[in-house]
Amino acid sequence: MPQITIDYSDTMENAFDREGFARALHEATVEIAAAKPEACKTQFRPSAYTAFGYEDPGARGHAFVHVTIGLLAGRSDETKAKLTERVLHLLREHVADTAFRLHASAEVCDLDPSYRKFDR
């Protein structure tokens, strides 16, 4: 915990400072949601194919990024909203201003009570 997953268009591969974003996101998650730094884990999943509305699926004028943060239950809605807002702010800082239109979103959700983990 937290489990962080970032799905994004590979069209923004060179414009997305993933390392800097992950570091800043982990710091924000510790600060806002009282997570332990060593517990923060982020997985980046580039998508080679992303469609937008009715446009040609191969069009390169758009890019997409969605951040999902799964936390153990117990955080208030206000805490989750504050973290989500910080995520969007950090995306603005870590995605270079390029020719594509960026569609960015984020959500913070509770992990299911069945969540378990182990460290080796």
Contacts in CASP RR format, 6 or more apart in sequence:
PFRMAT RR
TARGET T0000
AUTHOR 0000-0000-0000
METHOD contacts of the structure
MODEL  1
MPQITIDYSDTMENAFDREGFARALHEATVEIAAAKPEACKTQFRPSAYT
AFGYEDPGARGHAFVHVTIGLLAGRSDETKAKLTERVLHLLREHVADTAF
RLHASAEVCDLDPSYRKFDR
1 35 0 8 1.000
1 39 0 8 1.000
1 70 0 8 1.000
1 71 0 8 1.000
1 72 0 8 1.000
1 111 0 8 1.000
1 115 0 8 1.000
1 117 0 8 1.000
2 29 0 8 1.000
2 33 0 8 1.000
2 35 0 8 1.000
2 39 0 8 1.000
2 40 0 8 1.000
2 41 0 8 1.000
2 69 0 8 1.000
2 70 0 8 1.000
2 71 0 8 1.000
3 41 0 8 1.000
3 69 0 8 1.000
3 70 0 8 1.000
3 111 0 8 1.000
4 22 0 8 1.000
4 25 0 8 1.000
4 29 0 8 1.000
4 40 0 8 1.000
4 41 0 8 1.000
4 42 0 8 1.000
4 43 0 8 1.000
4 67 0 8 1.000
4 68 0 8 1.000
4 69 0 8 1.000
4 70 0 8 1.000
5 42 0 8 1.000
5 43 0 8 1.000
5 45 0 8 1.000
5 67 0 8 1.000
5 68 0 8 1.000
6 18 0 8 1.000
6 21 0 8 1.000
6 42 0 8 1.000
6 43 0 8 1.000
6 44 0 8 1.000
6 45 0 8 1.000
6 65 0 8 1.000
6 66 0 8 1.000
6 67 0 8 1.000
6 68 0 8 1.000
7 45 0 8 1.000
7 47 0 8 1.000
7 64 0 8 1.000
7 65 0 8 1.000
7 66 0 8 1.000
7 68 0 8 1.000
8 16 0 8 1.000
8 44 0 8 1.000
8 45 0 8 1.000
8 46 0 8 1.000
8 47 0 8 1.000
8 63 0 8 1.000
8 64 0 8 1.000
8 65 0 8 1.000
8 66 0 8 1.000
9 46 0 8 1.000
9 47 0 8 1.000
9 50 0 8 1.000
9 62 0 8 1.000
9 63 0 8 1.000
9 64 0 8 1.000
9 65 0 8 1.000
10 46 0 8 1.000
10 47 0 8 1.000
10 48 0 8 1.000
11 50 0 8 1.000
11 60 0 8 1.000
11 61 0 8 1.000
11 62 0 8 1.000
11 63 0 8 1.000
11 100 0 8 1.000
12 63 0 8 1.000
12 65 0 8 1.000
12 95 0 8 1.000
12 98 0 8 1.000
12 100 0 8 1.000
12 102 0 8 1.000
13 46 0 8 1.000
14 96 0 8 1.000
15 63 0 8 1.000
15 95 0 8 1.000
15 96 0 8 1.000
15 98 0 8 1.000
15 100 0 8 1.000
16 65 0 8 1.000
16 94 0 8 1.000
16 95 0 8 1.000
16 96 0 8 1.000
17 94 0 8 1.000
17 95 0 8 1.000
17 96 0 8 1.000
18 44 0 8 1.000
18 94 0 8 1.000
20 94 0 8 1.000
21 90 0 8 1.000
21 91 0 8 1.000
21 93 0 8 1.000
21 94 0 8 1.000
22 42 0 8 1.000
22 44 0 8 1.000
24 90 0 8 1.000
24 93 0 8 1.000
24 94 0 8 1.000
25 40 0 8 1.000
25 42 0 8 1.000
25 67 0 8 1.000
25 87 0 8 1.000
25 90 0 8 1.000
26 37 0 8 1.000
26 40 0 8 1.000
26 42 0 8 1.000
28 83 0 8 1.000
28 86 0 8 1.000
28 87 0 8 1.000
28 90 0 8 1.000
29 35 0 8 1.000
29 40 0 8 1.000
29 69 0 8 1.000
29 83 0 8 1.000
30 36 0 8 1.000
30 37 0 8 1.000
30 40 0 8 1.000
32 79 0 8 1.000
32 82 0 8 1.000
32 83 0 8 1.000
32 86 0 8 1.000
33 69 0 8 1.000
33 71 0 8 1.000
33 75 0 8 1.000
33 79 0 8 1.000
33 80 0 8 1.000
33 83 0 8 1.000
33 108 0 8 1.000
35 71 0 8 1.000
47 64 0 8 1.000
49 57 0 8 1.000
49 58 0 8 1.000
50 57 0 8 1.000
50 62 0 8 1.000
50 63 0 8 1.000
50 64 0 8 1.000
51 57 0 8 1.000
51 58 0 8 1.000
52 59 0 8 1.000
52 62 0 8 1.000
52 64 0 8 1.000
52 103 0 8 1.000
55 62 0 8 1.000
60 100 0 8 1.000
61 99 0 8 1.000
61 100 0 8 1.000
61 101 0 8 1.000
62 100 0 8 1.000
62 101 0 8 1.000
62 102 0 8 1.000
62 103 0 8 1.000
63 95 0 8 1.000
63 98 0 8 1.000
63 100 0 8 1.000
63 101 0 8 1.000
63 102 0 8 1.000
63 103 0 8 1.000
64 102 0 8 1.000
64 103 0 8 1.000
64 104 0 8 1.000
65 91 0 8 1.000
65 95 0 8 1.000
65 102 0 8 1.000
65 103 0 8 1.000
65 104 0 8 1.000
65 105 0 8 1.000
66 104 0 8 1.000
66 105 0 8 1.000
66 106 0 8 1.000
66 107 0 8 1.000
67 87 0 8 1.000
67 91 0 8 1.000
67 105 0 8 1.000
67 106 0 8 1.000
67 107 0 8 1.000
68 106 0 8 1.000
68 107 0 8 1.000
68 109 0 8 1.000
69 83 0 8 1.000
69 87 0 8 1.000
69 106 0 8 1.000
69 107 0 8 1.000
69 108 0 8 1.000
69 109 0 8 1.000
70 108 0 8 1.000
70 109 0 8 1.000
70 110 0 8 1.000
70 111 0 8 1.000
71 80 0 8 1.000
71 108 0 8 1.000
71 109 0 8 1.000
71 110 0 8 1.000
71 111 0 8 1.000
72 110 0 8 1.000
72 111 0 8 1.000
72 115 0 8 1.000
73 110 0 8 1.000
73 111 0 8 1.000
73 113 0 8 1.000
74 110 0 8 1.000
75 108 0 8 1.000
75 110 0 8 1.000
80 108 0 8 1.000
80 109 0 8 1.000
81 108 0 8 1.000
83 108 0 8 1.000
84 106 0 8 1.000
84 107 0 8 1.000
84 108 0 8 1.000
87 106 0 8 1.000
88 104 0 8 1.000
88 105 0 8 1.000
88 106 0 8 1.000
91 102 0 8 1.000
91 104 0 8 1.000
91 106 0 8 1.000
92 104 0 8 1.000
95 102 0 8 1.000
95 104 0 8 1.000
END
